[in-house]
């Protein structure tokens, strides 16, 4: 679909496992040259010295391999000008850098967009992050006056369009000797809002499900896959299980996961009009996926960043708060929230250390407000205060 002076080129920020194994794989299979942007010199060197790498998909029905070629990597910190030039002639910019890093990649994307001609097809920008409205967040940073001159915003839409997306694929920790190869599950879902692109052309990327309304898919994924995965991890961590698979072999933990996903099912079905049978089948599929014995995932890795996962619009508080307002049961979600609050001072996880600090220095009410964004007027408030109080009391007794 390259038009004007544009090549079928995609710039992808974040050359980690999701970038190489999921997003770049689909771009490659759709005929794009992929230009990775990253800041890790050793990774960039490895990419530029390797003509190909493998994406290995594992599932209960066996293993398949994809060979990825036609890519390069640029250090966005040391070779910014090169990257700006690539963005100026690309068709697509994607990213998988983590929601907190979006503000750091925005300036160079803004410069690349500013260099584009208004006569060419606008750049298609899609953030592939585990967060609601991640592309909107990236767009806001790009359009910030520090990154784009205010007088350039009037016709900015002629140079760039932004579409939110929901991605769903489990990419576990990789074998340290795997090199650039990435092992991940066979199942995937990549849903993108097509409405921002409809008048300028939708990019031809195989594997994307283009939809008119993304919200139901985002919440279904976040409140099923992420809620289920994290519930298993936090219960597993607190019961000294090694991996999510190990945790799900424990009947008590499996009951907690099923309970939490039954509660979120009630919300998803009533709010987004998914059929009850379809959502029940989706829940079963998710439990099977997160318990895939071929994808060893340490509970500490899945549980990392508890502060983000306890925030207002995330996988636990988001659905639990809505269900509480509607007078619906949230027993299992509250159990998972308590286990998440107990995920403190975990090695190599800064947020778990920050959580421990907040818990030791604040009253339960302050914790609930600061960490969860829940106020006294919210019906869930007393339950969360009681959980925090209990966790604080237990830590004082240790």
GUGUGU-238469 format. One record per residue (C-alpha): residue number from 1; residue in one letter; x, y, z. Coordinates in steps of 0.05 Angstrom, whole numbers. Example, Ala and Ser with C-alpha at 12.3 -4.5 7.8 and 13.67 -1.06 7.14 Angstrom:
// GUGUGU-238469
+-----+----+--------+--------+--------+
:   i : aa :   east :  north :     up :
+-----+----+--------+--------+--------+
:   1 :  a :    246 :    -90 :    156 :
:   2 :  s :    273 :    -21 :    143 :
+-----+----+--------+--------+--------+
// end
This chain:
// GUGUGU-238469
+-----+----+--------+--------+--------+
:   i : aa :   east :  north :     up :
+-----+----+--------+--------+--------+
:   1 :  x :      0 :      0 :      0 :
:   2 :  x :     60 :     45 :     -5 :
:   3 :  x :     41 :    109 :    -41 :
:   4 :  x :     75 :    174 :    -60 :
:   5 :  x :    149 :    170 :    -41 :
:   6 :  x :    138 :    120 :     15 :
:   7 :  x :    168 :     50 :     18 :
:   8 :  x :    136 :     -9 :     51 :
:   9 :  x :    177 :      4 :    113 :
:  10 :  x :    159 :     -1 :    187 :
:  11 :  x :    198 :     29 :    245 :
:  12 :  x :    189 :    -10 :    309 :
:  13 :  x :    211 :     18 :    376 :
:  14 :  x :    234 :    -36 :    425 :
:  15 :  x :    275 :    -95 :    399 :
:  16 :  x :    258 :   -140 :    458 :
:  17 :  x :    221 :   -206 :    456 :
:  18 :  x :    152 :   -177 :    440 :
:  19 :  x :    181 :   -130 :    387 :
:  20 :  x :    221 :   -184 :    352 :
:  21 :  x :    175 :   -243 :    365 :
:  22 :  x :    106 :   -214 :    356 :
:  23 :  x :    102 :   -146 :    322 :
:  24 :  x :    162 :   -151 :    275 :
:  25 :  x :    143 :   -222 :    256 :
:  26 :  x :     75 :   -198 :    230 :
:  27 :  x :    106 :   -138 :    195 :
:  28 :  x :    158 :   -183 :    162 :
:  29 :  x :    105 :   -233 :    140 :
:  30 :  x :     66 :   -174 :    110 :
:  31 :  x :    125 :   -153 :     66 :
:  32 :  x :    153 :    -95 :    107 :
:  33 :  x :    225 :    -79 :    118 :
:  34 :  x :    230 :    -71 :    194 :
:  35 :  x :    276 :    -19 :    224 :
:  36 :  x :    284 :    -32 :    299 :
:  37 :  x :    297 :     28 :    345 :
:  38 :  x :    329 :     13 :    412 :
:  39 :  x :    382 :     39 :    460 :
:  40 :  x :    418 :    -25 :    479 :
:  41 :  x :    483 :    -27 :    439 :
:  42 :  x :    495 :   -101 :    447 :
:  43 :  x :    425 :   -118 :    422 :
:  44 :  x :    431 :    -69 :    363 :
:  45 :  x :    498 :    -99 :    344 :
:  46 :  x :    470 :   -169 :    348 :
:  47 :  x :    411 :   -151 :    303 :
:  48 :  x :    455 :   -116 :    252 :
:  49 :  x :    504 :   -175 :    249 :
:  50 :  x :    451 :   -229 :    243 :
:  51 :  x :    417 :   -237 :    174 :
:  52 :  x :    359 :   -276 :    205 :
:  53 :  x :    328 :   -301 :    270 :
:  54 :  x :    273 :   -351 :    287 :
:  55 :  x :    205 :   -341 :    319 :
:  56 :  x :    185 :   -408 :    351 :
:  57 :  x :    111 :   -418 :    366 :
:  58 :  x :     93 :   -472 :    416 :
:  59 :  x :     26 :   -502 :    431 :
:  60 :  x :     -6 :   -566 :    452 :
:  61 :  x :    -11 :   -586 :    378 :
:  62 :  x :     64 :   -578 :    366 :
:  63 :  x :    117 :   -527 :    347 :
:  64 :  x :    125 :   -484 :    285 :
:  65 :  x :    182 :   -438 :    264 :
:  66 :  x :    183 :   -372 :    226 :
:  67 :  x :    248 :   -344 :    198 :
:  68 :  x :    251 :   -268 :    201 :
:  69 :  x :    295 :   -229 :    152 :
:  70 :  x :    296 :   -159 :    120 :
:  71 :  x :    309 :   -118 :    183 :
:  72 :  x :    359 :    -69 :    212 :
:  73 :  x :    369 :    -34 :    278 :
:  74 :  x :    386 :     38 :    297 :
:  75 :  x :    407 :     65 :    364 :
:  76 :  x :    355 :    120 :    376 :
:  77 :  x :    401 :    154 :    426 :
:  78 :  x :    466 :    158 :    386 :
:  79 :  x :    438 :    158 :    314 :
:  80 :  x :    376 :    201 :    322 :
:  81 :  x :    383 :    235 :    254 :
:  82 :  x :    384 :    167 :    218 :
:  83 :  x :    321 :    146 :    255 :
:  84 :  x :    285 :    212 :    238 :
:  85 :  x :    300 :    200 :    165 :
:  86 :  x :    271 :    129 :    169 :
:  87 :  x :    207 :    154 :    203 :
:  88 :  x :    200 :    208 :    150 :
:  89 :  x :    193 :    155 :     95 :
:  90 :  x :    160 :     97 :    134 :
:  91 :  x :     88 :     74 :    127 :
:  92 :  x :     81 :     49 :    197 :
:  93 :  x :    110 :     63 :    266 :
:  94 :  x :     97 :     12 :    321 :
:  95 :  x :    126 :      4 :    391 :
:  96 :  x :    131 :    -46 :    448 :
:  97 :  x :    173 :     -9 :    499 :
:  98 :  x :    128 :     -8 :    561 :
:  99 :  x :     76 :     46 :    577 :
: 100 :  x :    125 :     86 :    620 :
: 101 :  x :    175 :     93 :    562 :
: 102 :  x :    126 :    124 :    512 :
: 103 :  x :    145 :    195 :    533 :
: 104 :  x :    218 :    180 :    517 :
: 105 :  x :    207 :    156 :    446 :
: 106 :  x :    157 :    212 :    429 :
: 107 :  x :    208 :    267 :    413 :
: 108 :  x :    244 :    229 :    357 :
: 109 :  x :    177 :    205 :    327 :
: 110 :  x :    153 :    277 :    329 :
: 111 :  x :    215 :    300 :    290 :
: 112 :  x :    205 :    245 :    239 :
: 113 :  x :    131 :    264 :    229 :
: 114 :  x :    149 :    337 :    223 :
: 115 :  x :    196 :    320 :    166 :
: 116 :  x :    142 :    284 :    125 :
: 117 :  x :    107 :    315 :     65 :
: 118 :  x :     33 :    332 :     73 :
: 119 :  x :     23 :    302 :      3 :
: 120 :  x :     43 :    232 :     24 :
: 121 :  x :      0 :    182 :     61 :
: 122 :  x :      1 :    199 :    135 :
: 123 :  x :     45 :    156 :    180 :
: 124 :  x :      4 :    100 :    214 :
: 125 :  x :     23 :     99 :    288 :
: 126 :  x :      3 :     39 :    330 :
: 127 :  x :     28 :     29 :    401 :
: 128 :  x :     29 :    -45 :    420 :
: 129 :  x :     31 :    -39 :    495 :
: 130 :  x :     -4 :    -74 :    553 :
: 131 :  x :    -44 :    -12 :    571 :
: 132 :  x :   -111 :     18 :    553 :
: 133 :  x :   -105 :     76 :    503 :
: 134 :  x :    -30 :     70 :    496 :
: 135 :  x :    -30 :    101 :    426 :
: 136 :  x :    -70 :    160 :    452 :
: 137 :  x :    -17 :    169 :    507 :
: 138 :  x :     39 :    167 :    455 :
: 139 :  x :      2 :    217 :    410 :
: 140 :  x :     -7 :    264 :    469 :
: 141 :  x :     69 :    262 :    482 :
: 142 :  x :     84 :    272 :    407 :
: 143 :  x :     37 :    332 :    403 :
: 144 :  x :     65 :    363 :    467 :
: 145 :  x :     92 :    433 :    451 :
: 146 :  x :    161 :    411 :    473 :
: 147 :  x :    160 :    360 :    416 :
: 148 :  x :    116 :    390 :    362 :
: 149 :  x :    111 :    465 :    350 :
: 150 :  x :     39 :    488 :    363 :
: 151 :  x :     33 :    519 :    293 :
: 152 :  x :     48 :    450 :    264 :
: 153 :  x :    -11 :    417 :    298 :
: 154 :  x :    -64 :    446 :    252 :
: 155 :  x :    -44 :    401 :    194 :
: 156 :  x :    -11 :    346 :    236 :
: 157 :  x :    -66 :    298 :    215 :
: 158 :  x :    -40 :    301 :    144 :
: 159 :  x :     27 :    273 :    167 :
: 160 :  x :      6 :    223 :    221 :
: 161 :  x :    -54 :    183 :    245 :
: 162 :  x :    -59 :    145 :    311 :
: 163 :  x :    -97 :     81 :    325 :
: 164 :  x :   -104 :     46 :    392 :
: 165 :  x :    -94 :    -29 :    395 :
: 166 :  x :   -100 :    -89 :    440 :
: 167 :  x :    -48 :   -143 :    436 :
: 168 :  x :    -53 :   -211 :    467 :
: 169 :  x :      4 :   -262 :    465 :
: 170 :  x :     42 :   -294 :    521 :
: 171 :  x :    117 :   -285 :    512 :
: 172 :  x :    153 :   -318 :    570 :
: 173 :  x :    223 :   -306 :    595 :
: 174 :  x :    272 :   -333 :    543 :
: 175 :  x :    330 :   -381 :    547 :
: 176 :  x :    392 :   -337 :    559 :
: 177 :  x :    427 :   -375 :    503 :
: 178 :  x :    371 :   -363 :    452 :
: 179 :  x :    405 :   -304 :    419 :
: 180 :  x :    355 :   -266 :    377 :
: 181 :  x :    307 :   -325 :    372 :
: 182 :  x :    241 :   -317 :    408 :
: 183 :  x :    196 :   -372 :    435 :
: 184 :  x :    122 :   -354 :    446 :
: 185 :  x :     53 :   -385 :    446 :
: 186 :  x :     16 :   -401 :    382 :
: 187 :  x :    -46 :   -363 :    402 :
: 188 :  x :    -47 :   -288 :    387 :
: 189 :  x :    -96 :   -231 :    381 :
: 190 :  x :    -78 :   -163 :    353 :
: 191 :  x :   -140 :   -118 :    349 :
: 192 :  x :   -133 :    -46 :    322 :
: 193 :  x :   -183 :     11 :    316 :
: 194 :  x :   -190 :     22 :    241 :
: 195 :  x :   -230 :     87 :    244 :
: 196 :  x :   -170 :    136 :    246 :
: 197 :  x :   -143 :    104 :    181 :
: 198 :  x :   -206 :     95 :    141 :
: 199 :  x :   -201 :    157 :     98 :
: 200 :  x :   -126 :    149 :     84 :
: 201 :  x :   -121 :     73 :     76 :
: 202 :  x :   -112 :     16 :    125 :
: 203 :  x :    -42 :    -13 :    125 :
: 204 :  x :    -38 :    -84 :     98 :
: 205 :  x :    -13 :   -121 :    160 :
: 206 :  x :    -31 :   -195 :    163 :
: 207 :  x :    -58 :   -218 :    230 :
: 208 :  x :    -90 :   -152 :    252 :
: 209 :  x :   -165 :   -154 :    267 :
: 210 :  x :   -188 :    -84 :    247 :
: 211 :  x :   -250 :    -62 :    286 :
: 212 :  x :   -295 :     -1 :    293 :
: 213 :  x :   -299 :     -4 :    369 :
: 214 :  x :   -238 :    -27 :    407 :
: 215 :  x :   -262 :    -17 :    479 :
: 216 :  x :   -297 :    -85 :    487 :
: 217 :  x :   -236 :   -123 :    462 :
: 218 :  x :   -187 :    -84 :    506 :
: 219 :  x :   -228 :    -96 :    569 :
: 220 :  x :   -242 :   -168 :    552 :
: 221 :  x :   -168 :   -181 :    543 :
: 222 :  x :   -145 :   -140 :    603 :
: 223 :  x :   -198 :   -168 :    650 :
: 224 :  x :   -189 :   -240 :    628 :
: 225 :  x :   -118 :   -254 :    604 :
: 226 :  x :    -82 :   -203 :    649 :
: 227 :  x :   -128 :   -213 :    709 :
: 228 :  x :   -122 :   -289 :    704 :
: 229 :  x :    -46 :   -289 :    692 :
: 230 :  x :    -33 :   -241 :    750 :
: 231 :  x :    -81 :   -276 :    797 :
: 232 :  x :    -44 :   -342 :    786 :
: 233 :  x :     24 :   -308 :    795 :
: 234 :  x :      8 :   -271 :    860 :
: 235 :  x :    -26 :   -330 :    892 :
: 236 :  x :     31 :   -373 :    868 :
: 237 :  x :     84 :   -326 :    895 :
: 238 :  x :     50 :   -325 :    963 :
: 239 :  x :     46 :   -401 :    964 :
: 240 :  x :    119 :   -408 :    942 :
: 241 :  x :    105 :   -436 :    873 :
: 242 :  x :    160 :   -428 :    821 :
: 243 :  x :    121 :   -417 :    756 :
: 244 :  x :     50 :   -400 :    735 :
: 245 :  x :     43 :   -472 :    710 :
: 246 :  x :     63 :   -498 :    779 :
: 247 :  x :     13 :   -450 :    812 :
: 248 :  x :    -45 :   -475 :    769 :
: 249 :  x :    -31 :   -547 :    790 :
: 250 :  x :    -52 :   -526 :    860 :
: 251 :  x :   -128 :   -535 :    866 :
: 252 :  x :   -136 :   -478 :    914 :
: 253 :  x :   -101 :   -429 :    867 :
: 254 :  x :   -139 :   -455 :    806 :
: 255 :  x :   -204 :   -442 :    844 :
: 256 :  x :   -181 :   -371 :    858 :
: 257 :  x :   -165 :   -359 :    785 :
: 258 :  x :   -231 :   -388 :    761 :
: 259 :  x :   -268 :   -348 :    814 :
: 260 :  x :   -235 :   -282 :    792 :
: 261 :  x :   -250 :   -296 :    719 :
: 262 :  x :   -323 :   -313 :    734 :
: 263 :  x :   -329 :   -245 :    767 :
: 264 :  x :   -298 :   -208 :    709 :
: 265 :  x :   -341 :   -249 :    661 :
: 266 :  x :   -403 :   -221 :    694 :
: 267 :  x :   -378 :   -150 :    680 :
: 268 :  x :   -355 :   -164 :    608 :
: 269 :  x :   -420 :   -198 :    589 :
: 270 :  x :   -465 :   -144 :    619 :
: 271 :  x :   -424 :    -84 :    597 :
: 272 :  x :   -401 :   -103 :    527 :
: 273 :  x :   -456 :   -152 :    506 :
: 274 :  x :   -410 :   -210 :    492 :
: 275 :  x :   -451 :   -275 :    494 :
: 276 :  x :   -444 :   -310 :    561 :
: 277 :  x :   -426 :   -377 :    528 :
: 278 :  x :   -373 :   -343 :    485 :
: 279 :  x :   -341 :   -309 :    545 :
: 280 :  x :   -343 :   -374 :    585 :
: 281 :  x :   -307 :   -409 :    528 :
: 282 :  x :   -257 :   -351 :    524 :
: 283 :  x :   -243 :   -359 :    599 :
: 284 :  x :   -230 :   -434 :    589 :
: 285 :  x :   -182 :   -418 :    531 :
: 286 :  x :   -145 :   -367 :    574 :
: 287 :  x :   -137 :   -415 :    633 :
: 288 :  x :   -108 :   -467 :    585 :
: 289 :  x :    -61 :   -414 :    554 :
: 290 :  x :    -33 :   -387 :    619 :
: 291 :  x :    -23 :   -458 :    643 :
: 292 :  x :     16 :   -479 :    581 :
: 293 :  x :     72 :   -524 :    607 :
: 294 :  x :    115 :   -506 :    546 :
: 295 :  x :    117 :   -433 :    567 :
: 296 :  x :    153 :   -432 :    634 :
: 297 :  x :    137 :   -365 :    667 :
: 298 :  x :    166 :   -350 :    736 :
: 299 :  x :    114 :   -321 :    784 :
: 300 :  x :    162 :   -263 :    801 :
: 301 :  x :    167 :   -243 :    727 :
: 302 :  x :     91 :   -244 :    716 :
: 303 :  x :     79 :   -208 :    782 :
: 304 :  x :    129 :   -152 :    771 :
: 305 :  x :    105 :    -79 :    773 :
: 306 :  x :     51 :    -88 :    826 :
: 307 :  x :     39 :    -13 :    833 :
: 308 :  x :     17 :     -9 :    760 :
: 309 :  x :    -25 :    -71 :    767 :
: 310 :  x :    -61 :    -43 :    829 :
: 311 :  x :    -77 :     23 :    794 :
: 312 :  x :   -147 :     48 :    781 :
: 313 :  x :   -157 :     26 :    708 :
: 314 :  x :   -117 :    -38 :    712 :
: 315 :  x :   -134 :   -112 :    715 :
: 316 :  x :   -157 :   -117 :    787 :
: 317 :  x :   -184 :    -50 :    812 :
: 318 :  x :   -216 :    -33 :    745 :
: 319 :  x :   -266 :    -90 :    742 :
: 320 :  x :   -273 :    -97 :    818 :
: 321 :  x :   -293 :    -24 :    827 :
: 322 :  x :   -345 :    -28 :    771 :
: 323 :  x :   -373 :    -93 :    799 :
: 324 :  x :   -377 :    -65 :    869 :
: 325 :  x :   -416 :     -4 :    844 :
: 326 :  x :   -466 :    -52 :    812 :
: 327 :  x :   -471 :    -94 :    876 :
: 328 :  x :   -439 :   -154 :    843 :
: 329 :  x :   -393 :   -204 :    879 :
: 330 :  x :   -318 :   -189 :    880 :
: 331 :  x :   -293 :   -239 :    932 :
: 332 :  x :   -240 :   -271 :    887 :
: 333 :  x :   -216 :   -205 :    857 :
: 334 :  x :   -207 :   -179 :    928 :
: 335 :  x :   -167 :   -242 :    945 :
: 336 :  x :   -121 :   -228 :    884 :
: 337 :  x :   -114 :   -155 :    904 :
: 338 :  x :    -91 :   -177 :    974 :
: 339 :  x :    -40 :   -224 :    944 :
: 340 :  x :    -15 :   -167 :    900 :
: 341 :  x :     -7 :   -122 :    960 :
: 342 :  x :     35 :   -177 :    992 :
: 343 :  x :     83 :   -177 :    932 :
: 344 :  x :    136 :   -133 :    966 :
: 345 :  x :    212 :   -127 :    964 :
: 346 :  x :    218 :   -177 :    907 :
: 347 :  x :    288 :   -181 :    878 :
: 348 :  x :    298 :   -142 :    813 :
: 349 :  x :    229 :   -109 :    818 :
: 350 :  x :    233 :    -36 :    837 :
: 351 :  x :    158 :    -27 :    842 :
: 352 :  x :    152 :    -82 :    894 :
: 353 :  x :    204 :    -45 :    936 :
: 354 :  x :    167 :     21 :    926 :
: 355 :  x :    102 :    -14 :    946 :
: 356 :  x :    135 :    -38 :   1011 :
: 357 :  x :    158 :     33 :   1025 :
: 358 :  x :     88 :     62 :   1014 :
: 359 :  x :     57 :      8 :   1057 :
: 360 :  x :    105 :     21 :   1114 :
: 361 :  x :     97 :     97 :   1113 :
: 362 :  x :     22 :    108 :   1098 :
: 363 :  x :    -45 :     96 :   1131 :
: 364 :  x :    -91 :     45 :   1097 :
: 365 :  x :   -135 :    101 :   1071 :
: 366 :  x :    -74 :    137 :   1041 :
: 367 :  x :    -50 :     73 :   1008 :
: 368 :  x :   -118 :     60 :    976 :
: 369 :  x :   -121 :    131 :    950 :
: 370 :  x :    -48 :    135 :    927 :
: 371 :  x :    -39 :     65 :    897 :
: 372 :  x :   -110 :     47 :    874 :
: 373 :  x :   -139 :    115 :    859 :
: 374 :  x :   -201 :     97 :    900 :
: 375 :  x :   -237 :    149 :    942 :
: 376 :  x :   -283 :    143 :   1002 :
: 377 :  x :   -345 :    152 :    958 :
: 378 :  x :   -328 :     88 :    919 :
: 379 :  x :   -366 :     27 :    944 :
: 380 :  x :   -303 :    -16 :    941 :
: 381 :  x :   -265 :     32 :    988 :
: 382 :  x :   -279 :     -3 :   1055 :
: 383 :  x :   -259 :    -71 :   1027 :
: 384 :  x :   -193 :    -45 :   1001 :
: 385 :  x :   -178 :     -8 :   1066 :
: 386 :  x :   -190 :    -73 :   1105 :
: 387 :  x :   -142 :   -111 :   1058 :
: 388 :  x :    -87 :    -60 :   1066 :
: 389 :  x :    -96 :    -58 :   1142 :
: 390 :  x :    -91 :   -134 :   1144 :
: 391 :  x :    -28 :   -136 :   1102 :
: 392 :  x :      4 :    -80 :   1143 :
: 393 :  x :    -14 :   -116 :   1209 :
: 394 :  x :     17 :   -181 :   1183 :
: 395 :  x :     81 :   -147 :   1162 :
: 396 :  x :     88 :   -115 :   1231 :
: 397 :  x :     82 :   -184 :   1263 :
: 398 :  x :    136 :   -214 :   1220 :
+-----+----+--------+--------+--------+
// end
